[in-house]
Amino acid sequence: MVTKKVDWEALWADTLRATNEKCTPDYWNQRASDYSDFISTSDFEHGKKIRALFEAEGLLNKDWNILDVGAGPGAVTIPFAEKVSSVTSVEPAEEMANYLLKNAEERGLFNIRIIPTLWQEVEIENLRNTFDLVVCCHALWHFTDIWEQVQRMAAASKGFCCLVHGLYDEGEAEEWKKLGVTEDNVDQFTMIKNILEHRGIYPNIHIADITMRRSVESALSMWTNVLGKYRIPSEKDIETIKEYVNAYSNDGYYERKTKLGMLWWKTE
């Protein structure tokens, strides 16, 4: 029996093309408030777990300069800026960038520079071999040409690359199915790993437990806005979302435990 090889890059592009086209900077401007609520209420846990990995490996240095691709309101930028010389954050959505600067100022951090454009449009020659670490957390699905963009990230690094994504959440996937959304309900972390290995990169793998915590208002806004990428939410949809959010809420906060996957390697 002949086993057919999977073209992971083509599968990635085909799977994520539809949702990718809907996630413009305008969409993320609409999501900036609820997303910043999530990041700050969760105490920037995503970035802290990534930072802790490099600290545990004895690699993180206070003189490091870091590039954060798809920075949003600072989930990764803020924790690293607390420990290193500088962080350059690529963030094309103006409202997301505004929240990032607000979150940084509240913490007395002034070592952050923002590149306010799409990563795909950044002139890589201006950044080549510049950063000690390049991180892309929960943003790879924006790139249907994922391998090309990973190569560009690696080109900007003179040390390490780290790609971070949540692991497949079966419970959340089931809820999206109830809402009729199946477009991007796939195991993206495994797909990324397979793409790297197919291209000859065998990354270190680290899995961390995280708690996603946000206000109930923020959670309702998140679910409604994400569904809005696909269709105008109906009253029935809103009730379904409320039931789900309330099932994981206590004292005004929505909270779910999940896992964060990190793929990292030393660049050549």
C-alpha positions, 0 to 999 in steps of 0.5 A: 500500500502506497502512503500519499505524502501530505503537502502541509504547506498547501493544506495550511494555505487552503485551510486558513485562506478564508479566515485569513482574508477576513482578519485585516487590521480593521478587524483587529482594531475592532478586537483591540479592547477585548484582546487587551483585556484578555492579555492584561487580565491573564497577566501577560501569561503567554509572554511570561511562559515564553520568556521562562523557557529561554530563562530556563535554558540559560539563554536569555540575556539582558542585552538582547534585542527582540523582534515580536511579529504580530505583537497585538497589545503586548502579550509577548512584548511586555514580558520580554521588555521587562528583561531585555535591552529592547523589543521591536514590535510589528503591529499593523492595527493602530488600536492594538499598537495604542493598547501596547503602548498604554500597557507598556507605559503603565509598567514604566517600559520605554524600550519598545519600538513599533513597526506599524505595518503588516509583517509581509510588507516589512523590508527584511533587508533592513532587519537582516541578522539584527535580533537575538530572538524573533518570536511570532505568537498566535499570528502565523495563521495570518500567513498563507505563505507560511514558509516564506514568512518563517524564512523572513523571520529567521533572516531577521535573527542572529540567534533564535526563532520561536513560533508559538501557538495554542494546542488544539482545544477539542472543547472549544472546537465543539463549541464552534461547530455548534455555531456552524464554524469549521473553517479553521478548526484544525490542529494548527500547531501540528501543521506548523511543526510538520511544515518546519520538519518537511523543510529541514528544521527540527525545532525544540518543542516545549508545551506549557499550561496556561490559563486564559482569563478575561472579563465576561464582557470581554469573552462575549465580545471576543466570541461575537466578533470572531463569529462576525468574521463568518456571518452576522450573529443571530439571537440564537448565536448570542444565546449559545455564546452566553451559555458557553461563556457563563459555563466557564465564568465565576465572579465576573471572569471567564477562565479556561485552562489550555496549553501553549506550544512553542517551537524554537531553534537556533538560526544559522 
